[in-house]
Amino acid sequence: MSAQIIDGKAVAAALIEEVRTGVDARLAAGKRAPALAVILIGDDPASAVYVRNKKKSCEKAGIRSLAWDLPASTTQAELLAIVDQLNADDEVDGILVQLPLPKHIDPQAVIERIAPHKDVDGFHPYNMGRLAIKMPLLRPCTPRGVMTLLEKYGIDPKGKKAVIVGASNIVGRPQALEMLLARATVTVCHSATENLAAEVAGADIVVAAIGKPGFVKGEWIKPGAVVIDVGINRLADGSLAGDVEFSPACERAAFITPVPGGVGPMTIATLLQNTLDCANLHA
Ligand SMILES: Nc1nc2c(c(=O)[nH]1)N[C@@H](CN(C=O)c1ccc(C(=O)N[C@@H](CCC(=O)O)C(=O)O)cc1)CN2
C-alpha cells in the first residue's frame, strides 16, 4: 500500500480564499475589515518566519494585521500592558502572542490576560474549557486545522480509534478534545506511556505531536490508518522532518500528511478563520 498524501498546502490555500469571501461579505455589509494584532518578542528565527507568513496570509485574506515586534528584553509587565491596551481597543478583533516566549515571561500569565473573545489562538482557559464541554467558541488553530483536513479528505473520526502522541496544551490536549467532539474513541500518549508502539498499532487515526524527528516508527502504523504528523523539526542539514518516519509509514497508511506541506499551512489558515470568527462575534 502507498498512502494518499494529504495536501495541506492546497487545503490551506482554499481556506484562505473562503476567509477572503467572508471578509468581502463583511465589507459589503458596511463593516470594517477584521484586524489581528500579532506580537513577536525576541529573535527566534522560526518564530520570525511563522509571523512573517501569518502577516502575508492576512494580506491575502483581506485581514488587517498590526505588528508588534518587541525586543527579547521586553518585561512581562510591559507585555501585559500591551495586551491590556489591545483588549480595550475596539478596532482590534484578535490578539496573537507568538510562542515560545523568552524564558523570563510566563506564557500562561500572558495567555490568561488576553480577552477570551479576542483569543484567536484559542489557548485561554475559557476557550479550552468551552471545547472540553462540547461548546467550542475559539478553537486552537492546529487541532482545528487537523479536523478541517480530515473533513476535506472525507475522513470521519466517528467510531474510530484516535491515538494522540503528545499531551501539550497547544496541540495534544485540544486535539484529543476535538477528536472526542467528533465522536472518536481517544487515547492520549505521553512520556509516561508504557507501550507506545502497541498504542499506535491499535489506532485508526494517529496524530503525532511530540517534536522529535522520526519518533513514531513506520512499522507501528496499522495498515490502512490515517497518519497526521504535526511535528516540524529542523535537522542539522537545514531540512525539515516530521515526528513520523515518513517513507515506512507511507507503506502502511491509507492517508498521511507530509512535512512540510501538511499540517503547518493549516495552522496559519485556521488562524485567519478564527480572526474572521472573532470579528463576526464583535459586530
Ligand atoms: N501563538 C502561537 N504560537 C505558536 C503556534 C500557534 O499556533 N500559536 N504554533 C507553532 C508555530 N506555528 C504557528 O505559530 C506554525 C508552525 C509551522 C507552520 C508552517 O507553515 N510550517 C511549514 C514549514 C515552514 C518552514 O519552512 O519552517 C510546513 O509545515 O509546511 C506554520 C505555523 C508554535 N508557536
The ligand as a Gaussian input file, in Angstrom:
#p B3LYP/6-31G(d) Opt

LIG

0 1
 N        0.788000      31.742000      19.284000
 C        1.139000      30.594000      18.691000
 N        2.419000      30.200000      18.721000
 C        2.746000      29.015000      18.117000
 C        1.767000      28.248000      17.419000
 C        0.436000      28.692000      17.431000
 O       -0.495000      28.054000      16.885000
 N        0.162000      29.881000      18.064000
 N        2.153000      27.113000      16.696000
 C        3.550000      26.859000      16.444000
 C        4.178000      27.564000      15.276000
 N        3.291000      27.929000      14.151000
 C        2.437000      28.929000      14.301000
 O        2.604000      29.865000      15.027000
 C        3.484000      27.373000      12.843000
 C        4.353000      26.345000      12.612000
 C        4.588000      25.892000      11.300000
 C        3.939000      26.455000      10.226000
 C        4.202000      26.047000       8.818000
 O        3.559000      26.547000       7.915000
 N        5.167000      25.168000       8.577000
 C        5.572000      24.831000       7.233000
 C        7.080000      24.828000       7.169000
 C        7.636000      26.194000       7.414000
 C        9.159000      26.238000       7.414000
 O        9.739000      26.147000       6.352000
 O        9.745000      26.376000       8.510000
 C        5.030000      23.453000       6.865000
 O        4.848000      22.621000       7.775000
 O        4.789000      23.238000       5.692000
 C        3.038000      27.456000      10.477000
 C        2.812000      27.915000      11.760000
 C        4.378000      27.276000      17.675000
 N        4.033000      28.581000      18.116000

